[in-house]
Amino acid sequence: MNTPETTPTSIPTTPATAPTLIEQIEKGVVEQWLTIRKEAGQQIDPETAEVDWNYAYTLDPYGVDPDLPEELQQVGREYFARSPGSDVWVSFHDLPDATRDALWKKHKSRLAFPAGLPNFGGLRDEET
């Protein structure tokens, strides 16, 4: 039987342990959120995918790690893809190698630095 001092999982909910419980719940939510992206990445078709880039932490491209040490908070260009109509953007790091390679090949002029400049340095998107 549950008492006011315990939760159904028998973790005491005293003021001293409440932050730990909250951290565990938050960590579980973040892990689930990341899993959704990794699973969505498996379904992305490079022929129809939408791509974009943004400046983000290179070791936390989604910006969901509150404990990323300051020395690892390096910002760089991070690349994302999604299936048409989806609101789930997936980091290129979470895509299968073949999908990521095909997206780079198809969209290199929009992704490579300096992105968006037409035919800069002879780069062109693959004709579809």
Stockholm file with secondary structure:
# STOCKHOLM 1.0

chainA/1-128         MNTPETTPTSIPTTPATAPTLIEQIEKGVVEQWLTIRKEAGQQIDPETAEVDWNYAYTLDPYGVDPDLPEELQQVGREYFARSPGSDVWVSFHDLPDATRDALWKKHKSRLAFPAGLPNFGGLRDEET
#=GR chainA/1-128 SS CCCTTBCTTCCBCCTTTHHHHHHHHHHHHHHHHHHHHHHHHHHCCTTTCEEEEEEEETTBTTSCCTTCCGGGCCEEEEEEEECTTCCCCEEGGGSCHHHHHHHHHHHHHHHSSSTTCTTGGGCCCCCC
#=GC SS_cons         CCCTTBCTTCCBCCTTTHHHHHHHHHHHHHHHHHHHHHHHHHHCCTTTCEEEEEEEETTBTTSCCTTCCGGGCCEEEEEEEECTTCCCCEEGGGSCHHHHHHHHHHHHHHHSSSTTCTTGGGCCCCCC
//
